[in-house]
Every structure is written in structure tokens, then in C-alpha cells.
Amino acid sequence: MSGQQSSFFENMKSPSPNTVVASQLTKVLETQAGDHAYRTNGAGKLLQESRKLNCPAQAHMREIIKFPEYKISQKTEWRCKSHSKKLRYVIDAGTAKTERWINIHFRSVDEHTVHPTGEAGGLFQRIDERLVAKIQELVCAGARSEKEIRRHLKIFVQRELYRGKKAPLKTNIRFYPSKVTIRSHMYKSLVKERFSKIDQEDLQEKVKLWREISPEDYFEFQPYVTYNEEGEERNGDDDDSSRSDGEEDDEDIILKTPTKGFLFAHQMKDQRRLLERYGNEISMLDATYKTTKYSLPIFFVVVKTNVDYQIVGSFVIQSETSDSIYEALSIIKSWNPTWNPSYFMLDFSEEMSAIGKLFPGIKILS
């Protein structure tokens, strides 16, 4: 199409025979190579934009520009020349009033081959972009279940996209996508919301953002560090001459110790208020497992209020050792200097050691 004819679909009407046709163009939808251009390499390769591969059927498009002020009532040679002269003058002056019509001619269904047609054609369509945007909206709102997203998409199609109209068939995957398609777009939406594909880097950026949004809430984050093997020796130097003749050589004790393990602790302003008010009599520590793909234990500090039990702090640690638990609880303790419970309820020996170290003389209930 020419630059003057940039808007194709303005004023779509049926053409009248009594019209001076200034320009008549025909466009045949052809492809660069075969029927459709497509890529064959890369992750998630897209074989083609649609399923119409090597189909002989073609769509023909014709754009017509009309000049309604120069309509010829009777077709005579003199009138045609007179109107043509006037029309050329207003076109050169740029004052001509025009209408653009688009005529599209589609082949009959019988002429389509190689690919499915009719209801079966819905099985090979790509998901509608509006559904993709809806999935991203739901994921950003916290939806993580494929069944939940499928249910919302069904309501979205029937009540919003096709409200008061006949909805597409359930076999049309453009509006009723498969589980694999939904999960794929859920993952893409999650990645878009991340600062980084590396979870720890993403969490680190999230913590910075949370601190800006909620300055009165407390966050502590320490990244993951792999375990190193260290050789620890009993009292003495490496030089054998410093040992007395009667002493036997002590064996090196090989221990696996982390210099700094993963830790994430969090406490909101309201949780600090509840801990200050109800935490000095009895506090509880409870752990939950298998809540993430990394199987890291998450610990909750709980107190009994005048209504029910409330979480007043939480932390995630890399290894469930006494030192790791003590380090995390020490952080929560630093956020709440007046926290000094008389009793502590828990059910794990490593927790007992950490609590006894943090609160000397406390009575532990198990």
C-alpha cells in the first residue's frame, strides 16, 4: 500500500457502482518462503505463526478511495471529462474529501487443505493476547495454582470478552488454553516480575524494595554460602618441635562448617507490638518444611494473645543447626530488646540449645 493509504480499515462500507474510482489496489497475502516465515532454532522454537502451511487458499484485499462529491449521475463522455478535471484540481490542492473502503475476499472452506478447519481448527490456535495479559495480572496478584488460573480465565472469557454473546467452544485453545500453555505463561509472568532469574539476587533486590515501601518493617538477608571443609587442631602449633616428647600426635578433626549460611528474617511493625505485649510470658517456636523447592525450613515465633495465637516473627535458615537458629533468634531479639519470656515452648533439641543460650535461665516446655 502507498503512504497516502496508510489507514486500511477506516470507513469500511460496501462499494457502490456509481462511484469514480481514483485508485484500485489489490494485495495478495503471500509469504516470504512458502506460506509463513518461521524460525527453526532457539529455545521454545515457533515453527510458524499459524497452522496454515502450504495451503493454496489465498485472501485478496482491495482498497478503494471514493470521492463522494464528484458522483456522476449520468455517465457521458463530457461529464466524465469535466468531473475528472475538477477532481485533479482538488487533489493537487489537497482539499478533496475522500472515503476509503476495504474489500477482502476469502476463499471458501473447501479450498483450504493441509490444515484443520472449522471446530477442529481451534485445536491449533495460539492463546489470545488478552488471556496472556490476564494470566500476568493474576500471577502478580499472587495466584500460583494452574487450576485457579484456569477457573479465572474461563470466567474472564465468558463474562468479559464474550459478555452477552456466544462464547467460543471449549475445544478452542485460543480461549481455553491447555495446562502446559497456562504453566508456561505463569512462569514467564513470574520471570517478568523478578529482578533476576537467580533467586537469591531477586530476593536481595526484593528486600531493598520492601524496605523502601515499608520502612517500619524489619528485614535481614544473608546469601547462601557453600560448606567448606576445615581442619581444626587441638592446642598446639604446626611445628612438631613445639610438642613435648611424651605427647602423642593429635589427629586433625575434619569438620564441615559454613562460614555464613543463608538466612532471611522478617518482622512487621504490628508483630513487634504483639510480641512486646504478649511475648514476655510464654513464646513458641514452630518449624514448617517443604514449603519451597529448596526444602529450607521456615520458623515462626508465635505468642498467645487474648484472642488466638499469632505469628510475631519468622525466619528461613540454610541448615537446621543450633548456631543457625541462635543467629536468627538473636536478630529478632535485637529488633525487640524488651523480649524476655519466662517460658518457651518448642519440640526440637537444636531449638532448646539455641533458646537456652539466648535466654539464660528460661524454662523450656516441650
Backbone hydrogen bonds, N-H to C=O, Kabsch-Sander energy under -0.5 kcal/mol:
donor,donor_aa,acceptor,acceptor_aa,energy
5,Q,2,S,-0.6
6,S,3,G,-0.7
8,F,6,S,-0.9
10,E,7,S,-0.6
13,K,11,N,-0.6
19,T,17,P,-1.6
21,V,19,T,-0.7
22,A,20,V,-0.8
22,A,65,I,-1.4
25,L,63,E,-1.4
27,K,61,M,-2.9
29,L,27,K,-0.5
29,L,59,A,-1.7
30,E,28,V,-1.0
31,T,34,G,-0.6
39,R,46,L,-1.2
45,K,42,G,-0.8
47,L,45,K,-0.7
53,L,51,R,-1.7
54,N,52,K,-0.6
60,H,105,H,-2.3
61,M,27,K,-2.4
62,R,103,N,-3.1
63,E,25,L,-1.0
64,I,101,W,-2.8
65,I,23,S,-1.0
66,K,64,I,-0.5
66,K,99,E,-3.4
67,F,20,V,-0.5
70,Y,67,F,-1.8
71,K,68,P,-0.9
73,S,71,K,-0.6
76,T,74,Q,-1.2
80,C,76,T,-2.3
81,K,77,E,-2.1
82,S,78,W,-2.5
83,H,79,R,-2.8
84,S,80,C,-2.0
85,K,81,K,-2.1
86,K,82,S,-2.1
87,L,83,H,-2.4
88,R,84,S,-2.2
89,Y,85,K,-1.5
90,V,86,K,-2.1
91,I,87,L,-2.0
92,D,88,R,-2.1
93,A,89,Y,-1.8
94,G,90,V,-0.9
95,T,90,V,-1.9
96,A,90,V,-0.9
98,T,96,A,-0.5
99,E,66,K,-1.8
101,W,64,I,-3.1
101,W,99,E,-0.5
103,N,62,R,-3.3
104,I,102,I,-0.5
105,H,60,H,-3.3
106,F,104,I,-0.6
111,E,108,S,-1.3
112,H,109,V,-1.4
115,H,113,T,-1.1
120,A,117,T,-0.9
121,G,118,G,-0.8
122,G,119,E,-1.2
123,L,120,A,-1.5
124,F,121,G,-1.4
125,Q,122,G,-0.8
128,D,174,R,-2.4
131,L,128,D,-0.8
132,V,128,D,-1.7
133,A,129,E,-2.2
134,K,130,R,-1.6
135,I,131,L,-2.5
136,Q,132,V,-2.1
137,E,133,A,-2.0
138,L,134,K,-2.4
139,V,135,I,-2.6
140,C,136,Q,-2.2
141,A,137,E,-1.3
142,G,139,V,-1.3
143,A,138,L,-2.5
149,I,145,S,-2.2
150,R,146,E,-2.3
151,R,147,K,-2.1
152,H,148,E,-2.1
153,L,149,I,-2.4
154,K,150,R,-2.2
155,I,151,R,-1.9
156,F,152,H,-2.5
157,V,153,L,-2.5
158,Q,154,K,-2.2
159,R,155,I,-2.7
160,E,156,F,-1.5
161,L,156,F,-2.1
162,Y,157,V,-2.0
163,R,160,E,-0.7
165,K,162,Y,-1.7
172,N,169,L,-1.8
173,I,122,G,-2.1
173,I,171,T,-1.0
175,F,172,N,-1.4
176,Y,172,N,-1.6
182,I,178,S,-2.2
183,R,179,K,-2.7
184,S,180,V,-2.2
185,H,181,T,-2.1
186,M,182,I,-2.1
187,Y,183,R,-2.3
188,K,184,S,-2.1
189,S,185,H,-2.1
190,L,186,M,-2.2
191,V,187,Y,-2.5
192,K,188,K,-2.1
193,E,189,S,-1.4
194,R,190,L,-0.7
194,R,191,V,-0.8
199,D,197,K,-0.6
202,D,198,I,-2.4
203,L,199,D,-2.8
204,Q,200,Q,-2.3
205,E,201,E,-2.0
206,K,202,D,-2.4
207,V,203,L,-2.6
208,K,204,Q,-1.6
209,L,205,E,-2.1
210,W,206,K,-3.1
211,R,207,V,-2.3
212,E,208,K,-1.4
213,I,209,L,-2.3
214,S,210,W,-3.3
217,D,214,S,-1.6
218,Y,267,Q,-3.2
220,E,265,A,-2.2
222,Q,263,L,-3.0
228,N,257,T,-1.2
230,E,228,N,-0.6
230,E,255,L,-2.2
232,E,230,E,-0.7
232,E,253,I,-2.2
242,S,239,D,-1.5
243,R,240,D,-1.5
247,E,244,S,-1.2
253,I,232,E,-2.4
254,I,252,D,-0.7
255,L,230,E,-1.9
255,L,253,I,-0.6
257,T,228,N,-1.7
257,T,255,L,-0.8
263,L,222,Q,-2.2
264,F,316,V,-2.4
265,A,220,E,-2.5
266,H,314,S,-2.5
267,Q,218,Y,-2.1
272,R,268,M,-1.8
273,R,269,K,-1.7
274,L,270,D,-1.9
275,L,271,Q,-2.4
276,E,272,R,-2.4
277,R,273,R,-1.6
278,Y,274,L,-2.9
279,G,275,L,-2.0
281,E,278,Y,-0.7
282,I,278,Y,-0.8
283,S,343,Y,-1.9
284,M,302,V,-2.7
285,L,345,M,-2.0
286,D,300,F,-2.3
288,T,298,I,-2.6
295,S,292,T,-1.2
298,I,288,T,-2.4
299,F,315,F,-3.3
300,F,286,D,-3.1
301,V,313,G,-2.8
302,V,284,M,-2.8
302,V,300,F,-0.6
303,V,310,Q,-2.3
304,K,282,I,-0.6
305,T,303,V,-0.6
305,T,308,D,-3.1
310,Q,303,V,-2.6
312,V,301,V,-3.3
313,G,301,V,-0.8
314,S,266,H,-1.8
315,F,299,F,-2.1
316,V,264,F,-2.9
317,I,297,P,-1.3
318,Q,262,F,-1.8
321,T,319,S,-2.1
325,I,321,T,-2.4
326,Y,322,S,-2.5
327,E,323,D,-2.4
328,A,324,S,-2.2
329,L,325,I,-2.7
330,S,326,Y,-2.2
331,I,327,E,-1.4
332,I,328,A,-1.8
333,K,329,L,-2.6
334,S,330,S,-2.1
335,W,331,I,-1.3
336,N,332,I,-0.9
336,N,333,K,-0.5
339,W,336,N,-1.9
340,N,338,T,-0.7
342,S,280,N,-0.8
342,S,281,E,-0.5
343,Y,281,E,-1.6
344,F,363,K,-2.1
345,M,283,S,-2.7
346,L,365,L,-2.5
352,M,348,F,-1.8
353,S,349,S,-1.9
354,A,350,E,-1.8
355,I,351,E,-2.7
356,G,352,M,-2.6
357,K,353,S,-1.6
358,L,354,A,-2.0
359,F,355,I,-3.1
362,I,359,F,-1.7
363,K,342,S,-1.8
364,I,362,I,-0.6
365,L,344,F,-3.2
